């Protein structure tokens, strides 16, 4: 039976949203989950902290280790990895979920924001993967999953409105492309992306508020899709998965259960890059 029981998952940016949903799904199997994120104190506009996330993981049946970690800083990433190994004995799964977003054109993108997106999305993904890899190479059915778009979507229409953000997200996908081949047969590397907008705090606050959230799917669709990918063998590598395609391949046909507002199940907003 496919399961994540006893395996250790390291999740970046897992204090809320998609990262937390993936962590909770793993916890239902009895996984160990390391929540490596910045939010130690409640945020006025964003729900959850690493500690509330840890409580949810343990309530779902897993073991949790909350670690304050800003993935822009190599010392913090290394300290989080060391803490994970000290607590659970190793790392079997890395979920690169942490991300920064700003949907502005070239003239309206402050260079500090450009730097932030690239430091978190591309550099942070590379850095965290690099520091986890020595342990992943010793892990059980080791997998790295990046929440990043399919490279088949490299088209002008996705770059023109927000070049800086798109570059930063595709940098995460390029890590999958290269590392999947570099570590072929040793560690699986895959990307996962949603077909539709997902109802998260970022969408609520940055991308259109209640109207967009009402026509979104819940993070649980990505959590279930991630579970199916992470319970496959290490030979499942180098793929750029879309959530509904993963579920369809596993025989899941009814996606209406993932609609954030059930009556809008057939009127959902497509996400970027698909």
C-alpha positions as CSV (number, residue, x, y, z in Angstrom):
1,X,0.0,0.0,0.0
2,X,1.3,3.4,-1.0
3,X,2.0,5.6,2.1
4,X,4.2,8.3,3.5
5,X,4.2,6.7,7.0
6,X,7.5,7.2,8.8
7,X,9.0,9.3,6.0
8,X,10.3,12.8,6.8
9,X,9.1,15.7,4.7
10,X,10.8,19.2,4.8
11,X,8.4,21.9,3.6
12,X,9.4,25.5,2.9
13,X,6.8,28.2,3.5
14,X,4.5,25.6,5.1
15,X,2.8,27.7,7.7
16,X,-0.3,28.2,5.6
17,X,-1.9,27.6,2.2
18,X,-0.6,25.0,-0.2
19,X,2.5,24.0,1.8
20,X,0.4,23.4,4.9
21,X,-2.2,21.4,2.9
22,X,0.6,19.1,1.5
23,X,2.0,18.7,5.0
24,X,-1.4,17.8,6.5
25,X,-2.0,15.2,3.8
26,X,1.4,13.6,4.6
27,X,0.6,13.7,8.3
28,X,-2.5,11.6,7.7
29,X,-0.2,8.8,6.8
30,X,1.9,9.3,9.9
31,X,4.7,11.2,8.3
32,X,7.2,13.4,10.1
33,X,7.0,17.0,8.8
34,X,9.4,19.9,9.2
35,X,7.7,23.3,8.8
36,X,10.5,25.7,7.7
37,X,9.0,29.1,7.4
38,X,9.4,32.7,8.6
39,X,6.2,33.2,10.5
40,X,6.7,32.7,14.2
41,X,4.4,35.4,15.3
42,X,0.8,36.0,14.0
43,X,0.6,38.2,10.9
44,X,-2.1,40.9,10.8
45,X,-3.2,39.8,7.2
46,X,-2.0,36.2,6.9
47,X,-3.3,33.3,8.9
48,X,-1.1,30.8,10.8
49,X,2.4,30.5,12.1
50,X,4.9,27.6,12.1
51,X,3.5,26.6,15.5
52,X,-0.2,26.5,14.5
53,X,0.9,24.6,11.4
54,X,2.7,22.1,13.6
55,X,-0.4,21.7,15.8
56,X,-2.5,20.9,12.7
57,X,0.0,18.3,11.5
58,X,0.1,16.6,14.8
59,X,-3.7,16.6,15.0
60,X,-3.8,15.0,11.6
61,X,-1.6,12.1,12.8
62,X,2.0,13.1,12.0
63,X,4.9,14.4,14.0
64,X,5.9,18.0,13.5
65,X,9.0,20.2,13.9
66,X,8.4,23.9,13.5
67,X,11.6,25.8,12.5
68,X,11.9,29.5,11.9
69,X,13.7,29.8,8.5
70,X,14.1,32.4,5.9
71,X,15.4,30.6,2.9
72,X,17.2,33.6,1.6
73,X,19.9,33.0,4.2
74,X,22.1,29.9,3.9
75,X,22.9,29.8,7.6
76,X,19.2,29.6,8.5
77,X,18.6,26.9,5.8
78,X,21.5,24.8,7.1
79,X,20.3,25.2,10.7
80,X,16.8,24.1,9.7
81,X,18.2,21.0,7.9
82,X,20.4,20.2,10.8
83,X,17.4,20.4,13.2
84,X,15.4,18.1,10.9
85,X,18.1,15.5,10.9
86,X,18.7,15.8,14.6
87,X,15.0,15.3,15.3
88,X,14.0,12.7,12.7
89,X,17.3,11.1,11.6
90,X,17.2,12.2,8.0
91,X,15.1,13.8,5.2
92,X,13.2,11.8,2.6
93,X,11.1,14.5,0.9
94,X,11.7,18.1,0.1
95,X,8.8,20.3,-0.9
96,X,10.0,23.7,-2.3
97,X,6.8,25.6,-1.8
98,X,8.0,29.0,-0.5
99,X,7.5,31.8,-3.0
100,X,7.2,35.5,-3.5
101,X,5.0,37.2,-6.0
102,X,4.5,40.6,-7.5
103,X,2.6,40.9,-10.8
104,X,4.0,44.1,-12.1
105,X,5.5,45.1,-15.5
106,X,9.1,45.9,-16.1
107,X,8.8,49.7,-15.4
108,X,6.8,49.1,-12.2
109,X,8.9,46.5,-10.6
110,X,11.2,47.9,-7.9
111,X,14.6,46.2,-8.1
112,X,14.3,45.2,-4.4
113,X,11.2,43.3,-5.2
114,X,12.9,41.7,-8.2
115,X,15.7,40.6,-5.9
116,X,13.2,39.3,-3.3
117,X,11.4,37.1,-5.8
118,X,14.6,35.7,-7.2
119,X,16.1,35.1,-3.8
120,X,13.1,33.2,-2.5
121,X,11.8,31.5,-5.7
122,X,14.9,30.5,-7.7
123,X,17.9,30.9,-5.3
124,X,15.9,29.7,-2.3
125,X,14.8,26.6,-4.1
126,X,18.4,25.9,-5.3
127,X,19.9,26.5,-1.8
128,X,17.4,24.4,0.1
129,X,17.7,21.6,-2.3
130,X,21.5,21.7,-2.1
131,X,21.5,21.6,1.7
132,X,18.9,18.7,1.8
133,X,20.5,16.6,-0.9
134,X,23.2,14.9,1.2
135,X,20.3,13.6,3.4
136,X,17.9,12.9,0.5
137,X,20.6,10.7,-1.1
138,X,20.5,8.6,2.0
139,X,16.7,8.7,2.3
140,X,13.8,6.3,1.7
141,X,12.4,6.7,-1.9
142,X,13.7,10.3,-1.9
143,X,11.7,13.0,-3.7
144,X,12.0,16.7,-4.4
145,X,8.8,18.5,-5.4
146,X,8.8,22.1,-6.6
147,X,5.6,24.1,-6.8
148,X,6.5,25.6,-10.2
149,X,5.1,25.8,-13.7
150,X,5.6,23.4,-16.6
151,X,8.4,24.4,-19.0
152,X,6.1,23.8,-21.9
153,X,4.5,27.1,-20.9
154,X,7.5,29.3,-21.8
155,X,5.5,31.7,-24.0
156,X,5.5,35.4,-24.5
157,X,2.0,35.8,-23.0
158,X,3.2,34.5,-19.6
159,X,6.3,36.7,-19.5
160,X,5.1,40.1,-20.9
161,X,2.7,41.1,-18.0
162,X,5.2,40.3,-15.2
163,X,8.6,39.4,-16.5
164,X,10.4,39.4,-13.1
165,X,7.9,37.1,-11.4
166,X,7.7,34.7,-14.3
167,X,11.5,34.5,-14.5
168,X,11.7,33.7,-10.8
169,X,9.1,30.9,-11.0
170,X,10.6,29.3,-14.1
171,X,13.9,29.3,-12.3
172,X,12.4,26.8,-10.0
173,X,11.3,24.6,-12.9
174,X,14.7,24.8,-14.4
175,X,16.0,23.3,-11.2
176,X,13.7,20.3,-11.8
177,X,14.9,20.0,-15.4
178,X,18.6,19.9,-14.5
179,X,18.6,18.1,-11.2
180,X,16.3,15.3,-12.4
181,X,19.0,14.3,-14.8
182,X,21.9,15.0,-12.5
183,X,20.5,12.7,-9.8
184,X,18.7,10.3,-12.1
185,X,17.9,7.0,-10.3
186,X,19.0,8.5,-6.9
187,X,16.5,11.2,-6.1
188,X,13.3,12.1,-7.9
189,X,12.7,15.7,-9.0
190,X,9.3,16.9,-10.2
191,X,7.3,20.1,-10.5
192,X,3.6,20.5,-9.7
193,X,1.3,23.3,-10.7
194,X,-2.5,24.0,-10.4
195,X,-4.8,24.1,-13.4
196,X,-6.9,26.7,-11.7
197,X,-6.3,29.5,-9.2
198,X,-6.0,28.2,-5.6
199,X,-7.8,29.8,-2.7
200,X,-4.9,31.0,-0.5
201,X,-4.2,34.1,1.5
202,X,-1.9,35.4,-1.3
203,X,-4.8,35.2,-3.8
204,X,-7.1,36.8,-1.3
205,X,-4.8,39.7,-0.6
206,X,-2.9,40.2,-3.9
207,X,-4.9,38.8,-6.8
208,X,-8.4,40.0,-6.6
209,X,-10.0,39.2,-3.2
210,X,-13.3,37.5,-2.7
211,X,-14.4,37.3,-6.3
212,X,-11.3,35.4,-7.3
213,X,-11.3,33.1,-4.3
214,X,-15.0,32.3,-5.0
215,X,-13.9,30.8,-8.4
216,X,-10.9,28.9,-7.1
217,X,-10.1,25.4,-5.9
218,X,-8.9,24.6,-2.4
219,X,-5.3,23.8,-1.7
220,X,-6.3,20.2,-1.0
221,X,-6.3,19.4,-4.8
222,X,-2.6,20.1,-4.8
223,X,-2.1,18.2,-1.6
224,X,-3.8,15.1,-3.0
225,X,-1.9,15.4,-6.3
226,X,1.4,15.8,-4.4
227,X,0.7,12.7,-2.4
228,X,0.2,10.7,-5.5
229,X,3.5,11.9,-6.9
230,X,5.5,11.5,-3.7
231,X,4.3,7.9,-3.2
232,X,5.6,6.9,-6.6
233,X,9.0,5.4,-7.1
234,X,12.2,7.3,-7.6
235,X,12.0,6.5,-11.3
236,X,9.1,9.0,-11.5
237,X,11.3,12.0,-12.2
238,X,11.7,15.0,-14.5
239,X,8.0,15.6,-14.8
240,X,6.1,18.9,-14.9
241,X,2.8,17.8,-13.5
242,X,-0.5,19.7,-13.4
243,X,-2.8,18.8,-10.5
244,X,-5.9,17.6,-12.4
245,X,-3.8,15.5,-14.8
246,X,-2.1,13.7,-11.8
247,X,-5.5,12.9,-10.3
248,X,-7.0,11.8,-13.6
249,X,-4.0,9.4,-14.0
250,X,-5.0,7.9,-10.6
251,X,-8.6,7.4,-11.5
252,X,-10.0,10.6,-9.8
253,X,-12.6,12.0,-12.1
254,X,-14.8,14.1,-9.9
255,X,-12.9,17.3,-9.0
256,X,-16.0,19.2,-7.8
257,X,-15.1,18.4,-4.2
258,X,-12.1,20.8,-4.5
259,X,-14.2,23.8,-5.5
260,X,-13.9,26.5,-2.9
261,X,-17.5,27.5,-3.5
262,X,-19.4,24.3,-4.7
263,X,-21.8,26.2,-7.0
264,X,-18.8,27.5,-8.9
265,X,-17.3,24.1,-9.6
266,X,-17.8,24.6,-13.4
267,X,-16.8,28.2,-13.5
268,X,-13.2,28.3,-12.2
269,X,-10.5,30.8,-13.1
270,X,-7.4,29.3,-14.8
271,X,-4.1,29.8,-13.2
272,X,-1.0,31.3,-14.8
273,X,1.1,29.2,-17.1
274,X,-1.5,26.7,-18.1
